[in-house]
Amino acid sequence: LKIFYMERAGTNSNCLIKFNLPVVPTGNVIVEKTVAVANGLLPMDDMYFTFTAEVGGAEYANKSYTVVTKDTSGNVIAQTTNQTDDKGNFALKHNQTAYFNGIDENTKVKITEITPGNLGNYVYETTTVNGSNGLSAEKTTTANGVSSFKFVNTYKAGFADLTIKKEGISQLDDYKADDPEKSETQSTIYTVTGTTLD
């Protein structure tokens, strides 16, 4: 809504404007990211996971949002302001939360995680959104309310080749068994494939 006010500027002037247009209430959207890994494996704190936001059926392109990073105890350790790209994509790491504020009420919001893949020796298993299996969820904003999307990715230990070297001392037939200096070292190398890392 634009209002233009013009005056003659001859003498003193006053302008009084009243309006009865209702202000549309807004709601907020938060997207949380957590990565669960097998026991003994380090959490993937430096791995980014990509999401797409759709608001009102359209890509939420070039929109600002706030990213909050927390430690394992839930304490805030960093906060930055980012912007979605021209496709409505944004990225989060483990223990990060994105805040999208000021979305009109009664607006459908859909958040989709782009299918994750294996990461190094981590093998991707499943993704849940708010406790249900899947990569996408949809909610409708409410006035002064919060629509929450909690994404959890589960990874397990991958596989790698394991090489075992066995060494032993054996006596040669043409040397005396009681003379250790007349012996030689023999090595045997075994290779085992498909060994889990945990």
PyMOL commands that set and color helices and strands:
alter all, ss='L'
color gray80, all
select helices_A, chain A and resi 180-182
alter helices_A, ss='H'
color red, helices_A
select strands_A, chain A and resi 26-36+49-55+58-59+64-70+76-83+89-92+96-104+108-113+122-129+132-133+136-140+146-157+159-171+183-196
alter strands_A, ss='S'
color yellow, strands_A
deselect
rebuild
show_as cartoon
